[in-house]
């Protein structure tokens, strides 16, 4: 995809170096989900991070630590506070990333098969697991 920078770091240090390179900044904010507990939850609060360019790093399941990191400019980041459906007790905060422009994605991308739409018809969002990271330039306030 045009405008996408990607890398496969094998350590946190490599992940940070790639994020600094991709974002062209030395001061970054890195976020991850606090927990990935399963159950029936309700959304209590959603916080949108107003950033133009982000790096998302997804865990790759190999016998050693490895990540697939990529930078796409048309993405939105959300922190979602969850509560237990029955008790309304706070459970965790889960990060989500939404790729807002899928028009340049390959038509055979797995997201289109799962979400049942074609390139450019809709955005593609995903929850980030505890092992996955999102980095972006620090310095601007978040939107509530």
Secondary structure, 3 states (H helix, E strand, C coil): CCCCEEECCCCHHHHHHHHHHHHCCCCEEEECCCCCCCCCEEEEEEEEECCCCEEEEEECCCCCCCEEEEEECCEEEEEEEEEECCCCCEEEEEEEEEECCCCCCCCCCHHHHHHCCCCCCCCEEEECCCCCEEEEECCCCCEC
